[in-house]
Amino acid sequence: AVVTLTKQIAVTYVKQGIRCNCICPGTVDTPWVERLVAQTPDPEAARRALEARQPMGRLVRPEEVAAAALYLASDDAAAITGSILVIDGGWMAQ
């Protein structure tokens, strides 16, 4: 639904100079994820298992998602609208 909404907004407002893009992050290493891992019987094993499922062998770092958002908001991305940027360490490429 968010992808379709992104594209519709991009098409509707492009002539007004308004851009709309979507960032689709994978599993991001956040305090929320840490809390979930900490609630398991063996947090270290749960963390290793979570990382092992990721194609890159690690979780996405928050600063990687932030860097993408900053790029899309910058003048360097002035011609980018209606795009879906997946930041998932290769998860969707499997």
Protein Blocks (a to p, Z undefined) as FASTA:
>chain_A
ZZmmmmmmmmmmmmnopacddddddddddfklmmmmmmpmblmlmmmmmmmmpmnlpacd
fklmmmmmmmmmpmklmmgghiacddehhmmmZZ
